[in-house]
Amino acid sequence: MVTLDRRLPALLAATAILALPAVALRIACVGGACDEGTAARADVPFCSLPTALRREIAAGYREGRSPEVLAASGAATVAAATAFGDRLQPPWPGLEVDTRVPLYFKGAGVAPVRIPPGTTLDAVAPTLSEIIGLERPHPEVRSGQAIEGVASEAEPRLVVILVATGLGSSDLEESGTPLVPEEWGAVARTTDARTGSQPLDPAAVLTTIGTGGLPRQHGITGRMIRADEGRLVQAWGEAAPVSVIATLADDLDEATDQQALIGAALSHPSDRGVIGGNWYVGGDRDDITKTSRTARGLDLSPLVEGGYGRDAVTDLFVVVLEGDVARALRQLDATAARITNGSYTLVFTGTGSSEPKPNTIRAPRLEAAIESAVGADVVEGVAAGGVFLDVEAQTEEKVSEDRVIEAMRKVRAADGTPVFADVFPSLAVSFARYC
């Protein structure tokens, strides 16, 4: 079990090592270190990466919950995790990773505007707050801002959200199949939204959609996270730490004294961040089911039979699923229209593409390569974006974090090229301001 007391000396030492080179270079301006160019900063961990990628990795990092060693891939792709039975294989952060996702708003309360390119998914919750007229407390703790011009004067009785895990804009472009029916007409849309953070782990992105904050704020950095006492746990499991900030659904429940109906059909237990449910003290009556399909398509019986959209209090229902979503999107739209007589808002987006690419390194192979190189079983788990280390095994086997980092830097793809563009201790992200 990892404790803060045991890790504190190592953390302080790493902090000093990471901070001093960059600070000293800037103070002395050695070798042109004060210039805006990146050449003098390339040796500083994490600083070698492009600014946009550094920003997304920093947005996806939360100290104490993220892996101890982080990395960004180069031309090769690294895929996903080694625990909790993940079928989906999201890519690690990398130079070639595309974070574009589709984002659509349709229905009552929505003005048909073009959503600005680059809009991030932390804008979904604040935009919906504006649409339904909910003033959420403590806006300063969330990065997301409402998308200007989307909200109109009408307030819907129901909000339905469909999120496709593992889907990005590149997938839509490659398929060439129209996702949105022509009869929808003008909607608020873009296929050039961004997740706002890397890695593209569904648990992290779904909690961003649910809260309106990025992982650095809500703390759900992936399906695998550190609990407060140091154990490695599944996000939103019984032993998992809660989101640091409330979701839109949490605040809607609280504001309506639990009168609002909140429900979700989820494809994985760690998808729970899209509605939350455990932030406010007290009981919560959210309806949670597993996403299921029938011969007729998506099973929406919990939505139809649960009384959603039947009174003046706005309700919220979210569907999270994997795979082909075109049919499900049409079905959800038609069902919401029927049960509310048109008084609904529909939102559609994805968590980012996880389509396997050529020259992909899988997490189990990476774990085996690390432990073979260091000669000890020191990897507790591999998550999308980094490696969790077994501190007790490290101590017993005398394997430093630096040895793990060096082992990862030596991993090669099938064509012999380095897999990683950079490997760095997680604390390097905290000192990104020195880059």
Phi and psi in degrees as a GROMACS rama.xvg file:
@    title "Ramachandran Plot"
@    xaxis  label "Phi"
@    yaxis  label "Psi"
@TYPE xy
-89.2435  133.884  VAL-2
-124.825  155.929  THR-3
-63.2042  -39.7516  LEU-4
-59.5719  -40.3757  ASP-5
-71.3614  -31.583  ARG-6
-92.1295  -14.4454  ARG-7
-58.6066  -46.6026  LEU-8
-59.5725  -42.609  PRO-9
-64.4534  -39.2371  ALA-10
-64.3085  -43.0065  LEU-11
-66.147  -39.6854  LEU-12
-64.8013  -44.0322  ALA-13
-63.5125  -38.0345  ALA-14
-59.9278  -45.7664  THR-15
-64.5974  -42.4534  ALA-16
-63.685  -42.2777  ILE-17
-71.4605  -40.1432  LEU-18
-77.4496  -38.1724  ALA-19
-61.0716  -45.6354  LEU-20
-58.6635  -46.3473  PRO-21
-68.277  -42.8983  ALA-22
-63.7148  -45.7176  VAL-23
-62.7024  -42.4429  ALA-24
-60.8026  -39.8992  LEU-25
-71.6852  -38.7824  ARG-26
-66.2405  -44.3961  ILE-27
-88.4587  -13.9088  ALA-28
54.9109  37.0041  CYS-29
-64.7541  132.295  VAL-30
59.7732  29.53  GLY-31
76.02  26.9283  GLY-32
-64.6681  -17.1207  ALA-33
-83.7982  -8.04654  CYS-34
-69.4536  162.109  ASP-35
-79.8513  -12.5395  GLU-36
-64.4113  166.342  GLY-37
-102.405  -6.71438  THR-38
-59.8776  -43.7615  ALA-39
-74.5608  -11.5018  ALA-40
-104.065  -1.83466  ARG-41
-64.1644  -28.8558  ALA-42
-80.9052  -12.9313  ASP-43
-78.5326  126.081  VAL-44
-52.5062  136.852  PRO-45
80.1058  -30.5084  PHE-46
-73.2249  -14.5924  CYS-47
-71.4433  -18.1103  SER-48
-79.9178  154.349  LEU-49
-58.6342  150.442  PRO-50
-56.9389  -44.28  THR-51
-63.0886  -40.1771  ALA-52
-68.2836  -42.4101  LEU-53
-57.8681  -41.4167  ARG-54
-63.2791  -41.5786  ARG-55
-70.3927  -37.7891  GLU-56
-65.6609  -42.5494  ILE-57
-62.1638  -37.5583  ALA-58
-67.3647  -24.7946  ALA-59
-94.9629  4.02217  GLY-60
-107.456  138.006  TYR-61
-135.935  118.119  ARG-62
-59.6128  134.205  GLU-63
92.4762  -17.4678  GLY-64
-116.997  -29.3642  ARG-65
-79.689  165.427  SER-66
-59.2323  155.757  PRO-67
-75.7257  -29.6782  GLU-68
-119.401  126.623  VAL-69
-114.17  160.614  LEU-70
-155.639  158.125  ALA-71
-126.96  132.974  ALA-72
-80.2671  161.941  SER-73
-102.379  -120.362  GLY-74
-70.4591  -33.8551  ALA-75
-78.6888  160.349  ALA-76
-111.529  137.946  THR-77
-108.05  134.604  VAL-78
-118.03  121.265  ALA-79
52.5246  -144.265  ALA-80
-123.803  176.375  ALA-81
-122.622  11.9323  THR-82
-138.355  163.113  ALA-83
67.231  20.1118  PHE-84
63.4443  35.9383  GLY-85
-67.4913  123.239  ASP-86
-85.7714  -36.7282  ARG-87
-71.9749  140.26  LEU-88
-122.114  74.5296  GLN-89
-66.2434  148.008  PRO-90
-74.241  152.627  PRO-91
-70.221  162.311  TRP-92
-56.1338  145.363  PRO-93
-171.654  168.36  GLY-94
-66.0598  -25.8944  LEU-95
-105.013  6.80223  GLU-96
-81.5639  131.29  VAL-97
-100.418  115.099  ASP-98
-96.5979  11.5473  THR-99
-72.3705  139.577  ARG-100
-138.503  153.793  VAL-101
-75.3801  151.113  PRO-102
-146.13  119.731  LEU-103
-129.213  138.319  TYR-104
-122.051  133.543  PHE-105
-144.943  147.962  LYS-106
108.275  -159.933  GLY-107
-61.535  137.119  ALA-108
84.4661  3.30889  GLY-109
-116.084  127.805  VAL-110
-92.8703  137.19  ALA-111
-77.3549  81.5735  PRO-112
-114.126  162.741  VAL-113
-84.9798  117.733  ARG-114
-70.5519  131.592  ILE-115
-59.0572  136.258  PRO-116
-56.4616  143.37  PRO-117
88.0754  -4.06649  GLY-118
-57.0196  132.367  THR-119
-98.2781  159.019  THR-120
-71.632  -8.68858  LEU-121
-71.917  -4.08655  ASP-122
-84.9085  -12.9818  ALA-123
-64.2509  -53.1013  VAL-124
-62.2905  -47.2865  ALA-125
-65.2999  -30.9077  PRO-126
-67.1903  -43.1803  THR-127
-65.1114  -35.9319  LEU-128
-58.6425  -41.6991  SER-129
-68.3083  -38.7249  GLU-130
-63.9598  -42.4109  ILE-131
-92.7059  -0.855813  ILE-132
74.1602  33.0228  GLY-133
-102.317  121.628  LEU-134
-93.286  105.56  GLU-135
-81.2041  142.611  ARG-136
-73.5831  156.974  PRO-137
53.1239  57.5423  HIS-138
-64.0068  -19.8951  PRO-139
-69.1953  -15.5591  GLU-140
-87.584  -2.65086  VAL-141
-119.85  138.05  ARG-142
-77.1403  -26.7663  SER-143
-68.8018  143.773  GLY-144
-125.199  145.926  GLN-145
-60.4271  141.207  ALA-146
-74.4732  120.791  ILE-147
-61.2444  132.003  GLU-148
88.3522  -8.02329  GLY-149
-76.2078  -44.371  VAL-150
-73.9505  132.466  ALA-151
-110.479  -169.039  SER-152
-79.7366  -26.9227  GLU-153
-69.6527  138.48  ALA-154
-110.382  119.741  GLU-155
-75.5821  155.755  PRO-156
-84.105  -14.9847  ARG-157
-146.332  137.933  LEU-158
-114.802  126.723  VAL-159
-119.966  136.956  VAL-160
-126.338  133.056  ILE-161
-118.637  123.444  LEU-162
-119.304  125.487  VAL-163
-98.2645  111.921  ALA-164
-73.5987  139.47  THR-165
79.4273  8.89062  GLY-166
-108.23  131.984  LEU-167
-131.186  173.415  GLY-168
-62.4977  -32.5962  SER-169
-62.6123  -33.0957  SER-170
-65.4563  -40.1889  ASP-171
-66.4647  -39.8186  LEU-172
-66.2703  -39.093  GLU-173
-71.6666  -34.1844  GLU-174
-74.8237  -34.0792  SER-175
71.2868  8.40597  GLY-176
-95.3813  124.28  THR-177
-59.6407  129.099  PRO-178
-88.3954  -36.6614  LEU-179
-100.902  127.457  VAL-180
-61.0344  146.213  PRO-181
-62.7714  -31.7927  GLU-182
-68.7407  -11.4833  GLU-183
-65.3173  -27.003  TRP-184
68.1586  -143.52  GLY-185
-78.9673  124.755  ALA-186
-133.953  165.034  VAL-187
-79.4744  120.724  ALA-188
-152.435  161.163  ARG-189
-164.093  149.493  THR-190
-106.989  12.6269  THR-191
-122.21  33.7892  ASP-192
-77.6033  168.913  ALA-193
-129.072  150.581  ARG-194
-65.5371  -31.0298  THR-195
93.8372  -13.6839  GLY-196
-152.996  162.17  SER-197
-132.142  149.012  GLN-198
-75.9728  167.449  PRO-199
-87.1686  49.0102  LEU-200
-75.7403  127.138  ASP-201
-55.8583  -39.1874  PRO-202
-60.1515  -40.0279  ALA-203
-68.9838  -47.9946  ALA-204
-68.5573  -39.2026  VAL-205
-64.2037  -37.2326  LEU-206
-70.8223  -31.146  THR-207
-62.2783  -45.5537  THR-208
-61.0963  -41.9832  ILE-209
-70.9565  -37.3209  GLY-210
-94.8123  -34.2329  THR-211
88.4133  10.4475  GLY-212
-123.321  163.057  GLY-213
-88.3749  165.574  LEU-214
-55.0999  -33.0851  PRO-215
-61.9421  -20.4919  ARG-216
-98.9751  -45.2363  GLN-217
-86.2573  -19.8158  HIS-218
85.7498  -2.02177  GLY-219
-95.0316  89.1903  ILE-220
-85.9223  -8.54108  THR-221
172.798  -178.662  GLY-222
-68.1219  -22.0023  ARG-223
-117.782  120.164  MET-224
-139.753  162.635  ILE-225
-81.6555  133.077  ARG-226
-78.0473  167.501  ALA-227
-59.8047  -32.633  ASP-228
-88.3113  2.27325  GLU-229
105.425  -10.4702  GLY-230
-72.0805  151.061  ARG-231
-88.177  122.75  LEU-232
-134.91  165.48  VAL-233
-85.3958  131.241  GLN-234
-56.0801  136.11  ALA-235
68.2927  12.1246  TRP-236
-79.6599  177.028  GLY-237
-61.472  -35.5745  GLU-238
-93.9491  3.47023  ALA-239
-81.6025  148.885  ALA-240
-69.248  151.958  PRO-241
-80.0124  165.974  VAL-242
-60.6329  141.328  SER-243
-69.2418  -28.8338  VAL-244
-123.069  157.311  ILE-245
-75.3144  154.737  ALA-246
-87.3643  167.218  THR-247
-58.2705  -41.8318  LEU-248
-63.1778  -40.2671  ALA-249
-57.9826  -48.422  ASP-250
-68.2746  -34.3025  ASP-251
-66.5864  -42.8618  LEU-252
-58.0185  -47.7281  ASP-253
-65.9209  -42.2292  GLU-254
-67.9977  -27.9892  ALA-255
-103.69  11.7338  THR-256
54.4612  45.8727  ASP-257
67.1123  12.5677  GLN-258
-76.7747  -29.3555  GLN-259
-67.7445  137.333  ALA-260
-86.3319  128.89  LEU-261
-123.55  127.256  ILE-262
-148.509  162.455  GLY-263
-156.45  143.373  ALA-264
-111.022  111.405  ALA-265
-111.429  149.751  LEU-266
-92.3984  -13.9482  SER-267
-152.519  144.975  HIS-268
-55.2712  -32.9316  PRO-269
-80.5645  4.24586  SER-270
-77.2874  -3.38539  ASP-271
-58.1381  -21.8981  ARG-272
-61.879  -15.8277  GLY-273
-69.2318  -22.2539  VAL-274
-127.424  -15.2038  ILE-275
69.4674  -131  GLY-276
122.433  -8.86623  GLY-277
-127.35  20.8178  ASN-278
-82.7864  -46.0552  TRP-279
-83.7872  141.328  TYR-280
-68.627  136.339  VAL-281
119.833  173.844  GLY-282
-70.3892  154.902  GLY-283
-136.081  134.067  ASP-284
-110.232  31.5294  ARG-285
-63.0441  144.885  ASP-286
-94.8785  111.998  ASP-287
-117.755  125.574  ILE-288
-132.359  167.768  THR-289
-89.4917  137.332  LYS-290
-57.5663  129.965  THR-291
-140.969  152.56  SER-292
-119.908  147.446  ARG-293
-117.587  -177.042  THR-294
-61.1926  -24.222  ALA-295
-95.1419  2.09416  ARG-296
118.685  -145.706  GLY-297
-69.8567  135.823  LEU-298
-82.5036  104.871  ASP-299
-108.4  22.6629  LEU-300
-60.1646  -36.0929  SER-301
-61.0113  -34.7995  PRO-302
-72.2157  -44.8211  LEU-303
-69.5457  -43.2313  VAL-304
-90.3341  -7.14075  GLU-305
-88.1012  -3.46531  GLY-306
84.1375  16.6981  GLY-307
-67.4146  137.932  TYR-308
72.8062  20.5674  GLY-309
-98.3118  -10.0126  ARG-310
-134.316  -172.681  ASP-311
-77.1353  -13.6979  ALA-312
-82.6186  123.624  VAL-313
-65.7656  129.777  THR-314
-105.606  165.583  ASP-315
-136.951  129.782  LEU-316
-137.26  130.686  PHE-317
-122.071  137.151  VAL-318
-116.733  126.838  VAL-319
-119.995  123.787  VAL-320
-146.321  164.661  LEU-321
-108.583  160.238  GLU-322
87.6205  -160.361  GLY-323
-63.4235  125.122  ASP-324
-114  -5.22261  VAL-325
-58.3403  -47.747  ALA-326
-66.1327  -41.4071  ARG-327
-63.1012  -38.1561  ALA-328
-64.2198  -44.163  LEU-329
-65.0403  -39.7945  ARG-330
-67.5162  -42.3291  GLN-331
-64.1959  -41.846  LEU-332
-61.6209  -47.4738  ASP-333
-64.7118  -39.633  ALA-334
-66.6212  -45.02  THR-335
-62.3748  -40.2009  ALA-336
-62.8075  -40.5937  ALA-337
-69.5046  -45.4322  ARG-338
-78.7502  -16.1941  ILE-339
-112.45  -0.637035  THR-340
57.2179  38.0425  ASN-341
92.1399  -1.89997  GLY-342
-93.2453  68.4444  SER-343
-146.162  155.911  TYR-344
-118.718  132.565  THR-345
-114.867  135.868  LEU-346
-123.514  136.381  VAL-347
-131.643  136.604  PHE-348
-159.686  -176.45  THR-349
-135.786  172.745  GLY-350
-99.9179  2.29094  THR-351
107.969  146.748  GLY-352
-66.2117  135.973  SER-353
-122.514  21.6103  SER-354
-63.6852  125.768  GLU-355
-58.4016  138.537  PRO-356
-109.255  158.687  LYS-357
-59.3399  152.292  PRO-358
63.7873  41.8291  ASN-359
-95.014  135.218  THR-360
-101.911  123.413  ILE-361
-84.9475  153.619  ARG-362
-56.6963  -44.3419  ALA-363
-58.9549  -38.7673  PRO-364
-65.3311  -39.516  ARG-365
-63.7534  -44.9157  LEU-366
-60.0043  -44.4917  GLU-367
-62.8899  -39.6828  ALA-368
-65.3667  -41.0325  ALA-369
-64.004  -49.8498  ILE-370
-69.7343  -30.5724  GLU-371
-67.0325  -39.9067  SER-372
-69.3261  -38.4448  ALA-373
-91.2874  -12.2537  VAL-374
74.0066  27.285  GLY-375
-159.784  153.233  ALA-376
-85.9026  81.8605  ASP-377
-108.417  -1.96809  VAL-378
-90.9669  117.77  VAL-379
-82.6914  -31.8196  GLU-380
-173.129  149.38  GLY-381
-110.298  121.509  VAL-382
-107.581  168.564  ALA-383
-66.2364  106.371  ALA-384
113.431  -10.9002  GLY-385
179.778  -177.351  GLY-386
-123.371  127.498  VAL-387
-86.8952  131.227  PHE-388
-104.28  143.778  LEU-389
-85.9866  102.658  ASP-390
-64.5392  -37.5079  VAL-391
-64.2627  -41.6414  GLU-392
-66.7615  -38.608  ALA-393
-58.8971  -45.3231  GLN-394
-64.8752  -46.0245  THR-395
-65.3599  -39.9992  GLU-396
-93.6925  -1.05203  GLU-397
55.832  49.2564  LYS-398
-110.472  115.279  VAL-399
-80.8022  163.126  SER-400
-61.9742  -35.2441  GLU-401
-61.5491  -36.4188  ASP-402
-66.7905  -36.9017  ARG-403
-65.5401  -44.2156  VAL-404
-61.1227  -44.6345  ILE-405
-63.4952  -39.0077  GLU-406
-62.7201  -40.7996  ALA-407
-66.9605  -36.6492  MET-408
-65.1993  -22.9288  ARG-409
-90.0616  -6.20378  LYS-410
-67.1352  133.601  VAL-411
-117.54  149.186  ARG-412
-79.1608  177.987  ALA-413
-60.2137  -30.4098  ALA-414
-88.1879  5.82316  ASP-415
89.3748  -3.39324  GLY-416
-83.7401  151.937  THR-417
-59.4576  138.191  PRO-418
-72.6127  -40.0045  VAL-419
-104.31  137.272  PHE-420
-75.5907  -31.2562  ALA-421
-162.581  146.01  ASP-422
-128.984  136.796  VAL-423
-155.854  152.073  PHE-424
-65.6013  148.571  PRO-425
-58.6816  -30.2557  SER-426
-63.0627  -20.4127  LEU-427
-60.3858  -30.8625  ALA-428
-64.6666  -34.7188  VAL-429
-65.9557  -21.6108  SER-430
-107.66  22.5319  PHE-431
-60.6242  -23.5852  ALA-432
-65.8137  -17.5612  ARG-433
-84.4406  -7.19898  TYR-434
